[in-house]
Amino acid sequence: MTATSLTVSLLSWALPIRSSAVLFSILASLGLFKRDTICRNATEQRSEHRPSGARHRSRRLDHSILHICGPQPKHPEARDRNLSECGATTGAVAPRKPGASAPLTQAAEDAPLAAAERGRSRNENCLDPAAPAVETAEASVMSRTGSGREIFLATHRIIGLFAGAIFVLIGLSGALLAFREDIDEWLNAPLMRVESPTRPAMRPLDEIFAAATAAIPADGRPERITLPRHSRAAAIVSYMVESDDLDSYFHQLFVDPYTAKVIGSRLYSHGDDVFSQPFVQIVMAFHWTLLLGANNAYLVGAVGILLFFSVLFGLYLWRPRNGRWRQGLTIKWGASFERVAYDAHRCVGAYFAILLLATLATGVAMIFKPATHSLATLISPVRPEPDFGKSTPIPGRAPIGIDAAVASAEQIFPTGRLHWILLPSGEDGVYVVGEQSADEPNRTKTFRNVGVDRYSGRVLQTQDRGEFTAGETLLEWLFPLHCGEAFGALGRTMVLLTGLAPLLLYVTGVLRWRHKRRARRRTI
C-alpha cells in the first residue's frame, strides 16, 4: 500500500465523511497530493474493501470519492465504459480534466430538492441528470467552488444547531421587550395607570414628592422622580433600602400626578434575586444574562458573536450566483414540504439579515462595554460620564425645592420634555434635571442633563447630546437601535418581528438538516 493509499484510507476511516472530503480538497489545493492521485487511490481502496465485506468503510470511501471526485461506477474497471455510456445517452456525465471547473448554477444547488419532489431513482452506474442525489449536488458544489463554501456551510450548520436554540430564546425575549413599557403598564394597570382629567394639569413636583416621602419607610433613601410617559401614566418615585448586610432593595412608588396621591408601590430590583422583580425585569435579565447573573453576561455576548458570523455566512450561502435574485426571495408554496422549508429558511434569513446583524452587533457592544468604549475612542475622543459637581451648603439657608431646580435647568434647556429628576444624595448632593428633546433617539433615558446646586440653585454642570463627538453619538445610539425605540412604534414593531425570526430560522434549519441527513442515509 502506497503512502497516498494509506492516507486516503486512514482519513476516510477516522474523519466524518464531509470533513475528510474537505481535507482531501485542501491537500489537493496545497499541492501535497494531486487530485487525480487521490481519486485513483480512493477508488482502489474501495474495490479492495468491497470483496472483504467491510461495507461500512467502503461506504465511507464511496462518499469521500463522491465529494471530491464526483460520481463513480461500482467497479473501477467499468469507469471508462460507464462514462462514455452516460455521456452518450444523457449528456450528464463527461470526462473532464483534473482541476477543470464549470460555473455553478442555482439548479445544481436545488438539485436535491428537485429529486425529492420528482421521486425519481438512479442506477449505480449512470446518474439520471433529471434527479441527481443529494450527495451529487454537494459534490458538484465542492468541485466547483472549493472547500471555502463547504466550510462556511458546515460552520453555519453547527452554530445554528447548537447556538441557534439560545438565539431563539434571546430573540423571543427581545421581541417582548420591544414594547416593555406598554406590557409593564398592562400587567400592572392598577399601579401604573391613572384617570386623566378633562383638562390635565399636574400638581407641583414638590407636592408629588412630599406625598411619596410620607409613604417611604424611615430607612428608605429617595433617588429619582420619573415623569409620566403619557397623560394616563403615573409618576414614579424610586427609593432604595439597604439591609444590615448591605444588601440593596430598590422600590418604586406610583403617584397620581393630578391629585398627588400615592397609588401603590412595588419591589423593582433586588440584586441577584431575579424572580422577586416584576415580569418585565425578569425577561430583561433573561435576555442579556440567561438568568446566569450579571457577571456571566459575557457568555451571552460570546454566543452573540458566533451568531453574528453565522448570519454573515448564511447571507453568503444564500447569495444567488446565477443572477436569479427573485428565486432567492420567494417561496415555492406548491412544492414539497422539504422545498417549502428550505425556501422559507432562505427567505426569512435574507429579509431579516440586516436587522439581525444590527441587533446582534448592538447587543454584543452593550455587553462588552469597555471594549466598545475603546473602539469608539478610535473614531473620536470619548469623554467619561459627567460629574455634576457638589452642592455647597449655605449657612442659614434651607435647600431649594424640586420645582426651583427644574426652573434653573430650563434656563439651559428651555425646550424639551421633563424626563426625570435625580435627587441629591447627602448634604453635598446635587439635583440632576433631565430634559428630553423631541429628536433624541433614546426614550428610556436622556442625555440632556443639568446639575443644579441644591442650596443656591446655581447650574454646576451640563450634559448636552448636541455637543457629542462621533464616538459618543455611536455609544448613545446603541440601546435605542437595539430595542427599536429610536424609530418609534415602527422601529419597535420591526424589532418584535426580528425577535421572531430566529424561531422560524431554527425550525426550518433543523427540518432542512434532517431532510439532508435522511437523504444521505438512503444513499449509503
C-alpha positions as CSV (number, residue, x, y, z in Angstrom):
1,M,0.0,0.0,0.0
2,T,1.4,3.4,-1.0
3,A,1.6,6.4,1.3
4,T,-1.2,8.1,-0.6
5,S,-3.4,5.0,-0.3
6,L,-2.7,4.7,3.4
7,T,-3.5,8.4,3.9
8,V,-6.8,8.2,2.0
9,S,-7.8,5.0,3.9
10,L,-7.0,6.5,7.4
11,L,-8.7,9.8,6.7
12,S,-11.8,8.2,5.3
13,W,-12.0,5.9,8.3
14,A,-11.1,8.4,11.1
15,L,-12.9,11.5,10.0
16,P,-16.6,12.2,9.2
17,I,-17.4,12.0,5.5
18,R,-17.7,15.7,5.0
19,S,-14.6,16.5,7.0
20,S,-12.5,14.0,5.1
21,A,-13.7,15.3,1.8
22,V,-12.9,18.9,2.7
23,L,-9.4,17.8,3.9
24,F,-8.8,16.0,0.7
25,S,-9.7,19.1,-1.2
26,I,-7.4,21.2,0.9
27,L,-4.5,18.7,0.4
28,A,-5.1,18.8,-3.3
29,S,-5.2,22.6,-3.4
30,L,-2.0,22.9,-1.5
31,G,-0.2,20.6,-3.9
32,L,0.5,17.9,-1.3
33,F,-1.4,15.4,-3.3
34,K,-2.7,15.5,-6.9
35,R,-6.5,15.3,-7.2
36,D,-6.4,12.5,-9.7
37,T,-4.0,10.6,-7.5
38,I,-6.4,10.9,-4.5
39,C,-9.3,9.8,-6.7
40,R,-7.4,6.8,-8.1
41,N,-6.2,5.6,-4.7
42,A,-9.5,6.1,-3.1
43,T,-11.2,4.1,-5.8
44,E,-8.6,1.3,-5.4
45,Q,-9.3,1.3,-1.7
46,R,-13.0,0.9,-2.3
47,S,-12.5,-2.0,-4.6
48,E,-10.3,-3.7,-2.0
49,H,-12.8,-3.3,0.8
50,R,-15.9,-4.5,-1.1
51,P,-14.9,-8.1,-1.5
52,S,-13.8,-8.3,2.1
53,G,-17.2,-7.4,3.3
54,A,-16.1,-4.2,5.0
55,R,-19.2,-2.5,3.9
56,H,-19.1,0.4,6.5
57,R,-15.5,1.5,5.4
58,S,-16.4,1.0,1.7
59,R,-19.4,3.3,2.1
60,R,-17.3,6.0,3.8
61,L,-14.9,5.8,0.9
62,D,-17.8,6.0,-1.6
63,H,-18.8,9.3,0.0
64,S,-15.3,10.7,0.2
65,I,-14.8,9.9,-3.5
66,L,-18.2,11.4,-4.4
67,H,-17.4,14.6,-2.5
68,I,-14.1,15.2,-4.2
69,C,-14.1,13.2,-7.5
70,G,-17.8,13.2,-8.4
71,P,-20.0,10.1,-9.1
72,Q,-18.0,6.9,-9.7
73,P,-19.0,3.5,-11.2
74,K,-19.4,0.5,-8.9
75,H,-16.2,-1.1,-10.2
76,P,-13.1,0.8,-11.2
77,E,-12.6,-1.2,-14.4
78,A,-16.1,0.0,-15.6
79,R,-15.2,3.7,-15.2
80,D,-14.4,4.5,-18.8
81,R,-17.3,2.4,-20.2
82,N,-19.9,4.0,-18.0
83,L,-18.6,7.5,-18.6
84,S,-18.9,7.0,-22.3
85,E,-22.4,5.4,-22.0
86,C,-23.7,8.1,-19.7
87,G,-22.3,10.9,-21.9
88,A,-23.8,9.3,-25.0
89,T,-27.3,8.6,-23.6
90,T,-27.9,11.6,-21.3
91,G,-25.1,14.1,-21.7
92,A,-25.0,14.3,-18.0
93,V,-21.5,12.8,-17.3
94,A,-18.4,13.6,-19.3
95,P,-14.8,13.2,-18.5
96,R,-13.1,16.4,-17.6
97,K,-9.5,17.4,-17.0
98,P,-8.3,17.4,-13.4
99,G,-8.9,20.8,-11.8
100,A,-11.4,21.9,-14.5
101,S,-14.3,23.8,-13.3
102,A,-17.7,24.9,-14.6
103,P,-19.9,27.7,-13.4
104,L,-22.2,26.7,-10.6
105,T,-25.9,27.2,-11.3
106,Q,-28.9,27.5,-9.0
107,A,-30.2,24.3,-10.4
108,A,-27.2,22.4,-9.1
109,E,-27.8,23.7,-5.6
110,D,-31.5,22.9,-5.7
111,A,-31.0,19.5,-7.3
112,P,-31.5,17.5,-4.0
113,L,-34.9,19.2,-3.5
114,A,-35.9,18.6,-7.2
115,A,-35.0,15.0,-6.7
116,A,-37.2,14.8,-3.6
117,E,-40.1,16.3,-5.4
118,R,-39.9,14.1,-8.5
119,G,-39.0,10.9,-6.5
120,R,-37.0,9.5,-9.4
121,S,-34.4,6.9,-8.9
122,R,-30.9,6.4,-10.2
123,N,-28.9,3.3,-11.0
124,E,-25.4,2.6,-9.7
125,N,-23.6,3.1,-13.0
126,C,-25.2,6.1,-14.6
127,L,-26.7,9.0,-12.8
128,D,-30.0,10.4,-14.1
129,P,-29.4,14.2,-14.7
130,A,-33.1,15.0,-14.1
131,A,-33.0,13.7,-10.5
132,P,-29.5,13.9,-9.0
133,A,-28.9,12.7,-5.5
134,V,-28.2,15.0,-2.5
135,E,-24.6,14.0,-2.4
136,T,-24.1,14.5,-6.2
137,A,-25.2,18.1,-5.9
138,E,-23.0,18.6,-2.9
139,A,-20.1,17.1,-4.8
140,S,-20.7,19.5,-7.6
141,V,-20.6,22.4,-5.2
142,M,-17.4,21.0,-3.7
143,S,-15.7,20.5,-7.0
144,R,-16.7,23.9,-8.5
145,T,-16.3,26.2,-5.6
146,G,-13.6,24.5,-3.5
147,S,-13.6,23.9,0.2
148,G,-14.4,27.5,1.3
149,R,-18.1,27.3,0.7
150,E,-18.3,23.9,2.3
151,I,-16.5,25.2,5.4
152,F,-19.0,28.2,5.6
153,L,-21.9,25.8,5.2
154,A,-20.6,23.4,7.9
155,T,-19.9,26.3,10.3
156,H,-23.3,27.8,9.6
157,R,-24.9,24.5,10.4
158,I,-23.0,23.8,13.6
159,I,-23.6,27.2,15.0
160,G,-27.2,27.1,14.0
161,L,-27.9,23.7,15.5
162,F,-26.3,24.5,18.9
163,A,-26.3,28.3,19.4
164,G,-29.5,28.6,17.4
165,A,-31.6,27.3,20.3
166,I,-30.2,30.1,22.6
167,F,-30.8,32.5,19.8
168,V,-34.5,31.6,19.7
169,L,-34.9,32.3,23.5
170,I,-33.0,35.6,23.3
171,G,-35.0,36.6,20.2
172,L,-38.4,35.8,21.8
173,S,-37.5,37.7,25.0
174,G,-36.2,40.6,22.9
175,A,-39.5,40.6,21.0
176,L,-41.4,41.1,24.2
177,L,-39.0,43.8,25.4
178,A,-39.6,45.9,22.3
179,F,-42.8,47.1,24.0
180,R,-41.7,46.6,27.5
181,E,-43.2,49.8,29.0
182,D,-46.6,49.0,27.5
183,I,-46.5,45.4,28.7
184,D,-45.5,46.5,32.1
185,E,-48.3,49.0,32.3
186,W,-50.8,46.5,31.0
187,L,-49.8,43.9,33.6
188,N,-49.8,46.4,36.4
189,A,-52.5,48.8,35.4
190,P,-53.9,49.4,38.9
191,L,-50.5,50.7,39.9
192,M,-49.2,52.4,36.8
193,R,-52.2,54.0,35.2
194,V,-54.4,56.9,36.4
195,E,-57.6,58.6,35.2
196,S,-56.8,61.6,33.1
197,P,-59.0,64.7,33.8
198,T,-60.7,66.7,31.1
199,R,-58.1,69.4,31.5
200,P,-54.9,67.6,32.7
201,A,-52.8,69.7,34.9
202,M,-50.0,68.2,37.0
203,R,-49.6,69.1,40.7
204,P,-46.3,70.8,41.6
205,L,-43.4,68.4,41.8
206,D,-42.7,69.4,45.4
207,E,-46.2,68.3,46.3
208,I,-45.9,65.0,44.5
209,F,-42.6,64.3,46.2
210,A,-43.9,65.2,49.6
211,A,-46.7,62.6,49.2
212,A,-44.2,60.0,48.2
213,T,-41.9,60.9,51.0
214,A,-44.6,60.3,53.5
215,A,-45.0,56.7,52.2
216,I,-41.3,55.9,52.1
217,P,-40.1,54.0,55.1
218,A,-37.7,55.7,57.5
219,D,-34.7,53.8,56.2
220,G,-35.5,54.4,52.6
221,R,-33.5,56.9,50.5
222,P,-35.3,58.7,47.6
223,E,-33.3,58.5,44.4
224,R,-35.3,59.6,41.4
225,I,-38.6,61.0,40.2
226,T,-39.6,59.9,36.7
227,L,-42.3,61.9,35.0
228,P,-45.3,60.2,33.3
229,R,-44.7,58.9,29.8
230,H,-48.2,59.9,28.7
231,S,-51.4,61.5,30.1
232,R,-52.7,58.3,31.7
233,A,-49.4,57.2,33.3
234,A,-48.4,57.7,37.0
235,A,-45.4,59.5,38.2
236,I,-42.7,57.2,39.6
237,V,-40.6,57.9,42.7
238,S,-37.8,55.4,43.2
239,Y,-36.1,54.8,46.5
240,M,-33.6,52.4,47.9
241,V,-33.5,50.5,51.2
242,E,-30.2,48.9,52.5
243,S,-30.3,45.9,54.9
244,D,-27.9,45.3,57.7
245,D,-25.8,43.1,55.4
246,L,-25.5,46.0,52.9
247,D,-28.0,44.2,50.5
248,S,-29.9,46.8,48.5
249,Y,-33.6,46.7,47.7
250,F,-34.9,49.1,45.1
251,H,-38.6,50.1,45.3
252,Q,-41.0,52.2,43.2
253,L,-43.8,54.4,44.4
254,F,-46.6,55.3,42.0
255,V,-48.2,58.7,42.5
256,D,-51.2,60.2,40.6
257,P,-49.7,63.4,39.1
258,Y,-53.1,65.1,39.0
259,T,-54.0,64.5,42.7
260,A,-50.6,63.9,44.3
261,K,-51.9,60.8,45.9
262,V,-49.9,57.6,46.3
263,I,-51.4,54.7,44.3
264,G,-49.2,51.9,45.5
265,S,-45.6,50.5,45.4
266,R,-43.6,47.5,44.4
267,L,-40.2,46.0,44.7
268,Y,-38.4,46.7,41.5
269,S,-35.0,45.1,41.9
270,H,-33.1,43.1,44.5
271,G,-29.6,42.1,43.5
272,D,-29.4,38.6,42.0
273,D,-32.9,37.7,43.3
274,V,-34.3,38.0,39.9
275,F,-37.7,36.3,40.5
276,S,-38.6,38.9,43.1
277,Q,-38.7,41.5,40.4
278,P,-41.6,42.4,38.0
279,F,-42.2,40.3,35.0
280,V,-40.6,42.7,32.5
281,Q,-37.4,42.9,34.7
282,I,-37.2,39.1,34.7
283,V,-37.5,39.0,31.0
284,M,-34.8,41.7,30.7
285,A,-32.4,39.8,33.0
286,F,-33.1,36.6,30.9
287,H,-32.5,38.5,27.7
288,W,-29.0,39.6,28.5
289,T,-27.8,37.1,31.1
290,L,-29.9,34.0,30.6
291,L,-30.5,34.3,34.4
292,L,-26.9,33.4,35.0
293,G,-26.1,36.7,36.8
294,A,-24.7,40.0,35.5
295,N,-21.1,38.7,35.9
296,N,-21.8,36.0,33.3
297,A,-23.4,38.2,30.7
298,Y,-20.2,37.8,28.6
299,L,-21.4,34.2,27.8
300,V,-24.4,35.7,26.0
301,G,-22.1,38.1,24.3
302,A,-19.9,35.3,23.1
303,V,-22.9,33.4,21.7
304,G,-23.9,36.7,20.0
305,I,-20.6,36.9,18.3
306,L,-20.9,33.4,16.9
307,L,-24.4,34.1,15.7
308,F,-23.3,37.3,14.1
309,F,-20.8,35.4,11.9
310,S,-23.4,32.6,11.3
311,V,-25.8,35.2,9.9
312,L,-23.0,36.5,7.7
313,F,-22.2,33.0,6.4
314,G,-25.8,32.3,5.8
315,L,-26.1,35.5,3.8
316,Y,-23.1,34.4,1.7
317,L,-24.6,31.0,1.1
318,W,-27.9,32.5,0.1
319,R,-26.5,34.8,-2.5
320,P,-27.7,33.6,-5.9
321,R,-24.7,33.2,-8.1
322,N,-26.7,32.8,-11.3
323,G,-28.3,36.3,-11.0
324,R,-31.8,34.9,-10.2
325,W,-32.4,37.1,-7.1
326,R,-36.1,36.6,-7.3
327,Q,-35.7,32.9,-6.8
328,G,-33.8,33.5,-3.6
329,L,-36.5,35.8,-2.3
330,T,-39.6,33.8,-2.9
331,I,-41.1,30.6,-1.5
332,K,-42.4,27.9,-3.9
333,W,-45.5,27.1,-2.0
334,G,-46.7,24.4,-4.3
335,A,-43.6,22.3,-4.0
336,S,-42.8,19.5,-1.5
337,F,-42.7,20.2,2.3
338,E,-38.9,19.9,2.2
339,R,-38.7,22.5,-0.5
340,V,-41.0,24.9,1.3
341,A,-39.0,24.6,4.5
342,Y,-35.8,25.2,2.5
343,D,-37.2,28.3,0.7
344,A,-38.6,29.6,4.0
345,H,-35.3,29.4,5.7
346,R,-33.5,31.2,2.9
347,C,-36.2,33.9,2.5
348,V,-36.5,34.7,6.2
349,G,-32.8,34.8,6.6
350,A,-32.5,37.2,3.6
351,Y,-35.2,39.5,4.6
352,F,-34.1,39.8,8.2
353,A,-30.4,39.6,7.8
354,I,-29.7,43.3,8.2
355,L,-31.9,43.6,11.2
356,L,-30.5,40.5,12.8
357,L,-26.9,41.7,12.2
358,A,-27.8,45.2,13.7
359,T,-29.5,43.7,16.9
360,L,-26.7,41.2,17.4
361,A,-23.9,43.8,16.9
362,T,-25.6,46.4,19.2
363,G,-26.3,43.7,21.8
364,V,-22.7,42.4,21.9
365,A,-21.4,46.0,22.0
366,M,-23.5,46.8,25.1
367,I,-22.4,43.6,26.9
368,F,-18.7,44.3,26.2
369,K,-18.9,47.9,27.2
370,P,-15.2,48.5,27.9
371,A,-14.2,47.1,24.5
372,T,-16.9,49.1,22.8
373,H,-15.8,52.3,24.5
374,S,-12.2,51.6,23.4
375,L,-13.3,51.1,19.8
376,A,-15.4,54.3,20.0
377,T,-12.3,56.3,21.0
378,L,-10.7,55.2,17.7
379,I,-13.4,57.3,15.9
380,S,-13.1,60.4,18.1
381,P,-12.4,61.3,21.7
382,V,-15.0,60.0,24.2
383,R,-15.4,61.8,27.5
384,P,-16.1,60.0,30.7
385,E,-19.5,60.1,32.4
386,P,-20.2,63.7,33.5
387,D,-19.5,64.7,37.1
388,F,-22.3,67.1,38.0
389,G,-20.3,68.5,41.0
390,K,-21.2,69.0,44.6
391,S,-23.5,71.4,46.4
392,T,-22.1,74.0,48.7
393,P,-24.2,74.4,52.0
394,I,-25.1,78.0,52.8
395,P,-25.4,78.7,56.5
396,G,-28.9,79.7,57.4
397,R,-30.4,78.8,54.0
398,A,-32.6,75.8,53.5
399,P,-32.2,73.7,50.4
400,I,-34.3,74.7,47.4
401,G,-37.2,72.6,46.2
402,I,-37.5,70.4,43.1
403,D,-39.6,73.0,41.2
404,A,-36.9,75.6,41.7
405,A,-34.2,73.2,40.5
406,V,-36.2,72.5,37.4
407,A,-36.6,76.2,36.7
408,S,-32.8,76.6,36.9
409,A,-32.3,73.7,34.4
410,E,-34.9,75.1,32.0
411,Q,-32.7,78.2,31.6
412,I,-30.1,75.9,29.9
413,F,-32.7,73.8,28.0
414,P,-35.8,75.9,27.5
415,T,-37.3,73.3,25.2
416,G,-37.9,69.6,25.7
417,R,-39.9,67.3,27.9
418,L,-39.1,67.0,31.5
419,H,-38.0,63.3,31.8
420,W,-36.6,62.8,35.3
421,I,-35.0,64.5,38.3
422,L,-32.2,62.6,40.1
423,L,-32.4,63.6,43.7
424,P,-29.5,64.8,45.9
425,S,-27.6,62.1,47.9
426,G,-26.1,63.5,51.1
427,E,-25.6,67.1,52.2
428,D,-23.4,67.9,49.2
429,G,-25.5,66.1,46.6
430,V,-27.0,67.9,43.6
431,Y,-30.2,67.8,41.6
432,V,-29.7,66.4,38.1
433,V,-32.6,67.5,35.8
434,G,-33.1,65.7,32.5
435,E,-34.9,67.5,29.7
436,Q,-35.5,65.1,26.8
437,S,-35.6,66.6,23.3
438,A,-38.1,65.5,20.6
439,D,-35.3,64.2,18.3
440,E,-33.5,62.2,20.9
441,P,-33.3,58.5,19.9
442,N,-33.2,57.2,23.4
443,R,-36.7,57.4,25.1
444,T,-35.7,55.4,28.2
445,K,-33.2,58.0,29.4
446,T,-31.9,61.4,28.3
447,F,-28.5,62.8,27.6
448,R,-29.6,66.4,28.2
449,N,-28.9,66.8,31.9
450,V,-28.2,69.8,34.1
451,G,-26.6,69.6,37.6
452,V,-28.1,72.2,40.0
453,D,-26.8,73.1,43.4
454,R,-29.4,72.1,46.0
455,Y,-28.8,75.3,48.1
456,S,-28.2,78.1,45.7
457,G,-29.9,76.8,42.5
458,R,-26.8,77.5,40.6
459,V,-26.1,75.4,37.5
460,L,-22.9,73.4,38.2
461,Q,-22.5,71.2,35.1
462,T,-24.4,70.3,31.9
463,Q,-24.5,67.3,29.5
464,D,-25.7,68.2,26.1
465,R,-26.0,65.5,23.4
466,G,-25.9,68.2,20.8
467,E,-22.2,68.6,21.6
468,F,-21.4,64.8,21.4
469,T,-18.5,63.7,19.4
470,A,-18.9,60.9,16.8
471,G,-17.8,58.2,19.2
472,E,-20.2,59.5,21.9
473,T,-23.0,59.6,19.4
474,L,-22.3,56.0,18.5
475,L,-22.5,54.9,22.1
476,E,-25.7,56.9,22.6
477,W,-27.4,55.1,19.7
478,L,-26.6,51.5,20.8
479,F,-29.6,50.9,23.0
480,P,-32.3,52.7,21.0
481,L,-31.1,50.9,17.9
482,H,-31.1,47.6,19.7
483,C,-34.7,47.9,21.0
484,G,-36.1,49.9,18.1
485,E,-37.3,52.9,20.1
486,A,-35.1,55.2,18.1
487,F,-37.7,54.9,15.3
488,G,-40.8,55.0,17.4
489,A,-43.6,52.4,17.0
490,L,-42.4,51.3,13.6
491,G,-38.9,50.6,15.0
492,R,-40.3,48.7,17.9
493,T,-42.5,46.6,15.6
494,M,-39.6,45.8,13.4
495,V,-37.6,44.6,16.4
496,L,-40.5,42.5,17.5
497,L,-40.7,40.8,14.1
498,T,-36.9,40.4,14.1
499,G,-37.1,38.7,17.5
500,L,-39.5,36.1,16.0
501,A,-37.2,35.4,13.0
502,P,-34.7,33.2,14.9
503,L,-37.6,30.8,15.8
504,L,-38.5,30.5,12.1
505,L,-34.9,30.1,11.1
506,Y,-34.2,27.4,13.7
507,V,-37.3,25.3,12.9
508,T,-36.7,25.5,9.1
509,G,-33.0,24.9,9.5
510,V,-33.5,21.8,11.6
511,L,-36.0,20.5,9.1
512,R,-33.6,21.1,6.3
513,W,-30.8,19.4,8.3
514,R,-33.0,16.3,9.0
515,H,-34.1,16.1,5.4
516,K,-30.5,16.1,4.1
517,R,-29.5,13.6,6.8
518,R,-32.3,11.2,5.7
519,A,-31.4,11.6,2.1
520,R,-27.7,10.8,2.8
521,R,-28.6,7.7,4.8
522,R,-30.8,6.4,1.9
523,T,-27.8,6.6,-0.5
524,I,-25.4,4.7,1.8
